[in-house]
Amino acid sequence: MKIAVTYADGQVYQHFGHAAQFKLYTVESGMILAPAVVDATASGAHSAMVSYLQRQGVNTVICGGIGGGAVSALAGAGIRLFAGATGSADQAVLALLAGKLVHNPEAAKGHCGGHH
């Protein structure tokens, strides 16, 4: 499994479409291997960001808020979404692996406010 978390200063960044970085976690047999912070700004628009994540082998995204277009793009790419996360990125991933991270659909409703 490969997990991407919107990332800033160790925390889950609160807007998928404006994230400057992702922290990528490769998980095998329940163990996190080689986490890496990558630049997201070069990927451009939401659809390009999702394509970038696909090329990285990501199958799960953890983020704060996210707009409808990005939700649709992730779903179309077969990438699972856990929106509404806050706090430490590492703790969010550990919660996911423990089965305790819950997707908040309210965090995925019109978050972008139509400005894209």
C-alpha atoms as an extended CHARMM CRD file, in Angstrom:
* protein
*
       116  EXT
         1         1  MET       CA              0.0000000000        0.0000000000        0.0000000000  PROA      1               0.0000000000
         2         2  LYS       CA              1.2030000000        3.5260000000       -0.6960000000  PROA      2               0.0000000000
         3         3  ILE       CA             -0.3480000000        6.4100000000        1.2260000000  PROA      3               0.0000000000
         4         4  ALA       CA             -0.0530000000       10.1130000000        0.3750000000  PROA      4               0.0000000000
         5         5  VAL       CA             -0.7910000000       12.7240000000        3.0400000000  PROA      5               0.0000000000
         6         6  THR       CA             -1.1520000000       16.4390000000        2.2630000000  PROA      6               0.0000000000
         7         7  TYR       CA              1.7490000000       17.7920000000        4.2740000000  PROA      7               0.0000000000
         8         8  ALA       CA              3.1450000000       20.9440000000        5.8920000000  PROA      8               0.0000000000
         9         9  ASP       CA              5.5000000000       21.1170000000        8.8890000000  PROA      9               0.0000000000
        10        10  GLY       CA              4.7180000000       17.6070000000       10.1140000000  PROA      10              0.0000000000
        11        11  GLN       CA              0.9600000000       18.1830000000       10.0010000000  PROA      11              0.0000000000
        12        12  VAL       CA             -1.8740000000       17.1390000000        7.6830000000  PROA      12              0.0000000000
        13        13  TYR       CA             -2.2790000000       20.1580000000        5.3780000000  PROA      13              0.0000000000
        14        14  GLN       CA             -5.8930000000       21.2810000000        5.3140000000  PROA      14              0.0000000000
        15        15  HSD       CA             -6.5330000000       21.8400000000        1.5910000000  PROA      15              0.0000000000
        16        16  PHE       CA             -5.7680000000       19.1130000000       -0.9370000000  PROA      16              0.0000000000
        17        17  GLY       CA             -5.7250000000       21.4210000000       -3.9500000000  PROA      17              0.0000000000
        18        18  HSD       CA             -3.2980000000       23.8910000000       -2.3710000000  PROA      18              0.0000000000
        19        19  ALA       CA             -0.8700000000       21.4000000000       -0.8170000000  PROA      19              0.0000000000
        20        20  ALA       CA              2.7450000000       22.2740000000       -1.5750000000  PROA      20              0.0000000000
        21        21  GLN       CA              3.9270000000       18.8600000000       -0.3820000000  PROA      21              0.0000000000
        22        22  PHE       CA              2.8000000000       15.3000000000        0.1410000000  PROA      22              0.0000000000
        23        23  LYS       CA              4.3780000000       12.8640000000        2.5340000000  PROA      23              0.0000000000
        24        24  LEU       CA              4.4010000000        9.4290000000        0.9240000000  PROA      24              0.0000000000
        25        25  TYR       CA              4.3670000000        6.3000000000        3.0510000000  PROA      25              0.0000000000
        26        26  THR       CA              5.0680000000        2.8650000000        1.6180000000  PROA      26              0.0000000000
        27        27  VAL       CA              3.4440000000        0.2050000000        3.8040000000  PROA      27              0.0000000000
        28        28  GLU       CA              4.1970000000       -3.5120000000        3.6410000000  PROA      28              0.0000000000
        29        29  SER       CA              2.9130000000       -6.0870000000        6.1330000000  PROA      29              0.0000000000
        30        30  GLY       CA              1.6440000000       -3.2860000000        8.3570000000  PROA      30              0.0000000000
        31        31  MET       CA              5.0820000000       -1.6500000000        8.5860000000  PROA      31              0.0000000000
        32        32  ILE       CA              5.9100000000        1.8300000000        7.2730000000  PROA      32              0.0000000000
        33        33  LEU       CA              8.9570000000        1.7340000000        5.0000000000  PROA      33              0.0000000000
        34        34  ALA       CA             10.8560000000        4.7540000000        3.6900000000  PROA      34              0.0000000000
        35        35  PRO       CA              8.5160000000        7.7130000000        4.1960000000  PROA      35              0.0000000000
        36        36  ALA       CA              9.4310000000       10.5870000000        1.8720000000  PROA      36              0.0000000000
        37        37  VAL       CA              8.2970000000       14.1920000000        1.4520000000  PROA      37              0.0000000000
        38        38  VAL       CA              7.7210000000       15.1850000000       -2.1860000000  PROA      38              0.0000000000
        39        39  ASP       CA              6.9400000000       18.4980000000       -3.8580000000  PROA      39              0.0000000000
        40        40  ALA       CA              3.3300000000       18.7180000000       -5.0820000000  PROA      40              0.0000000000
        41        41  THR       CA              3.4620000000       22.1750000000       -6.6610000000  PROA      41              0.0000000000
        42        42  ALA       CA              4.9270000000       20.9610000000       -9.9490000000  PROA      42              0.0000000000
        43        43  SER       CA              1.8950000000       18.7570000000      -10.5850000000  PROA      43              0.0000000000
        44        44  GLY       CA             -0.4620000000       21.6870000000      -11.2830000000  PROA      44              0.0000000000
        45        45  ALA       CA             -4.2540000000       21.3280000000      -11.3330000000  PROA      45              0.0000000000
        46        46  HSD       CA             -6.2630000000       18.7610000000       -9.3640000000  PROA      46              0.0000000000
        47        47  SER       CA             -6.4100000000       16.2580000000      -12.2400000000  PROA      47              0.0000000000
        48        48  ALA       CA             -2.6540000000       16.5620000000      -12.7940000000  PROA      48              0.0000000000
        49        49  MET       CA             -2.0940000000       16.1520000000       -9.0400000000  PROA      49              0.0000000000
        50        50  VAL       CA             -4.1040000000       12.9190000000       -9.0790000000  PROA      50              0.0000000000
        51        51  SER       CA             -2.1670000000       11.6690000000      -12.1260000000  PROA      51              0.0000000000
        52        52  TYR       CA              1.0640000000       12.4740000000      -10.2920000000  PROA      52              0.0000000000
        53        53  LEU       CA             -0.0950000000       10.4540000000       -7.2700000000  PROA      53              0.0000000000
        54        54  GLN       CA             -1.0330000000        7.5540000000       -9.5550000000  PROA      54              0.0000000000
        55        55  ARG       CA              2.4570000000        7.6020000000      -11.1110000000  PROA      55              0.0000000000
        56        56  GLN       CA              3.9010000000        7.4090000000       -7.5820000000  PROA      56              0.0000000000
        57        57  GLY       CA              1.8280000000        4.2470000000       -6.9700000000  PROA      57              0.0000000000
        58        58  VAL       CA             -0.4320000000        5.9100000000       -4.3750000000  PROA      58              0.0000000000
        59        59  ASN       CA             -3.6640000000        4.0660000000       -3.5940000000  PROA      59              0.0000000000
        60        60  THR       CA             -4.7900000000        6.0130000000       -0.4810000000  PROA      60              0.0000000000
        61        61  VAL       CA             -4.9150000000        9.7640000000        0.2430000000  PROA      61              0.0000000000
        62        62  ILE       CA             -5.2780000000       11.3830000000        3.6690000000  PROA      62              0.0000000000
        63        63  CYS       CA             -6.0680000000       15.1040000000        3.7320000000  PROA      63              0.0000000000
        64        64  GLY       CA             -7.9600000000       17.8430000000        5.5320000000  PROA      64              0.0000000000
        65        65  GLY       CA            -10.5130000000       19.4880000000        3.2340000000  PROA      65              0.0000000000
        66        66  ILE       CA            -10.9600000000       18.6450000000       -0.4320000000  PROA      66              0.0000000000
        67        67  GLY       CA            -13.2410000000       19.9010000000       -3.1830000000  PROA      67              0.0000000000
        68        68  GLY       CA            -15.6860000000       17.9000000000       -5.2440000000  PROA      68              0.0000000000
        69        69  GLY       CA            -13.5630000000       17.9190000000       -8.3970000000  PROA      69              0.0000000000
        70        70  ALA       CA            -10.6070000000       16.4070000000       -6.6020000000  PROA      70              0.0000000000
        71        71  VAL       CA            -12.8700000000       13.8490000000       -4.8740000000  PROA      71              0.0000000000
        72        72  SER       CA            -14.1700000000       12.7770000000       -8.2900000000  PROA      72              0.0000000000
        73        73  ALA       CA            -10.6710000000       12.6420000000       -9.7810000000  PROA      73              0.0000000000
        74        74  LEU       CA             -9.3980000000       10.4620000000       -6.9270000000  PROA      74              0.0000000000
        75        75  ALA       CA            -12.4260000000        8.1560000000       -7.1760000000  PROA      75              0.0000000000
        76        76  GLY       CA            -11.9340000000        7.8770000000      -10.9410000000  PROA      76              0.0000000000
        77        77  ALA       CA             -8.3160000000        6.8960000000      -10.3570000000  PROA      77              0.0000000000
        78        78  GLY       CA             -9.3200000000        4.2150000000       -7.8360000000  PROA      78              0.0000000000
        79        79  ILE       CA             -7.5810000000        6.0360000000       -4.9600000000  PROA      79              0.0000000000
        80        80  ARG       CA             -9.2200000000        5.7240000000       -1.5240000000  PROA      80              0.0000000000
        81        81  LEU       CA             -9.8160000000        8.9910000000        0.2930000000  PROA      81              0.0000000000
        82        82  PHE       CA             -9.7810000000        9.8160000000        3.9950000000  PROA      82              0.0000000000
        83        83  ALA       CA            -10.7360000000       13.5080000000        4.2750000000  PROA      83              0.0000000000
        84        84  GLY       CA            -11.1200000000       15.5140000000        7.4660000000  PROA      84              0.0000000000
        85        85  ALA       CA             -7.8410000000       14.4640000000        9.0640000000  PROA      85              0.0000000000
        86        86  THR       CA             -6.0270000000       16.9280000000       11.3350000000  PROA      86              0.0000000000
        87        87  GLY       CA             -2.8460000000       16.9700000000       13.3830000000  PROA      87              0.0000000000
        88        88  SER       CA              0.2830000000       14.9290000000       12.8320000000  PROA      88              0.0000000000
        89        89  ALA       CA              0.6410000000       13.2980000000        9.4120000000  PROA      89              0.0000000000
        90        90  ASP       CA              2.4800000000       10.3410000000       10.9570000000  PROA      90              0.0000000000
        91        91  GLN       CA             -0.2850000000        9.8410000000       13.5440000000  PROA      91              0.0000000000
        92        92  ALA       CA             -2.9570000000        9.9550000000       10.8170000000  PROA      92              0.0000000000
        93        93  VAL       CA             -1.1740000000        7.1520000000        8.9510000000  PROA      93              0.0000000000
        94        94  LEU       CA             -0.8210000000        5.1030000000       12.1400000000  PROA      94              0.0000000000
        95        95  ALA       CA             -4.5580000000        5.6090000000       12.8120000000  PROA      95              0.0000000000
        96        96  LEU       CA             -5.3420000000        4.4260000000        9.2700000000  PROA      96              0.0000000000
        97        97  LEU       CA             -3.2000000000        1.3170000000        9.7070000000  PROA      97              0.0000000000
        98        98  ALA       CA             -4.9310000000        0.6120000000       13.0380000000  PROA      98              0.0000000000
        99        99  GLY       CA             -8.3520000000        0.9110000000       11.3750000000  PROA      99              0.0000000000
       100       100  LYS       CA             -9.1870000000        4.0120000000       13.4270000000  PROA      100             0.0000000000
       101       101  LEU       CA             -9.0440000000        6.7570000000       10.7930000000  PROA      101             0.0000000000
       102       102  VAL       CA            -12.5110000000        7.7110000000        9.5690000000  PROA      102             0.0000000000
       103       103  HSD       CA            -13.3550000000        9.5450000000        6.3520000000  PROA      103             0.0000000000
       104       104  ASN       CA            -15.4100000000       12.6690000000        7.0650000000  PROA      104             0.0000000000
       105       105  PRO       CA            -17.6610000000       13.3100000000        4.0400000000  PROA      105             0.0000000000
       106       106  GLU       CA            -18.3690000000       16.8480000000        5.3130000000  PROA      106             0.0000000000
       107       107  ALA       CA            -14.6940000000       17.7180000000        4.7070000000  PROA      107             0.0000000000
       108       108  ALA       CA            -15.1650000000       16.7190000000        1.0570000000  PROA      108             0.0000000000
       109       109  LYS       CA            -18.1690000000       18.9240000000        0.2630000000  PROA      109             0.0000000000
       110       110  GLY       CA            -17.4960000000       21.9960000000       -1.8150000000  PROA      110             0.0000000000
       111       111  HSD       CA            -14.3590000000       22.8190000000        0.1350000000  PROA      111             0.0000000000
       112       112  CYS       CA            -12.9410000000       24.7270000000       -2.8100000000  PROA      112             0.0000000000
       113       113  GLY       CA            -15.8650000000       27.1430000000       -2.8250000000  PROA      113             0.0000000000
       114       114  GLY       CA            -15.9320000000       27.2390000000       -6.6130000000  PROA      114             0.0000000000
       115       115  HSD       CA            -12.6970000000       29.2060000000       -6.9590000000  PROA      115             0.0000000000
       116       116  HSD       CA            -11.0280000000       26.6810000000       -9.2950000000  PROA      116             0.0000000000
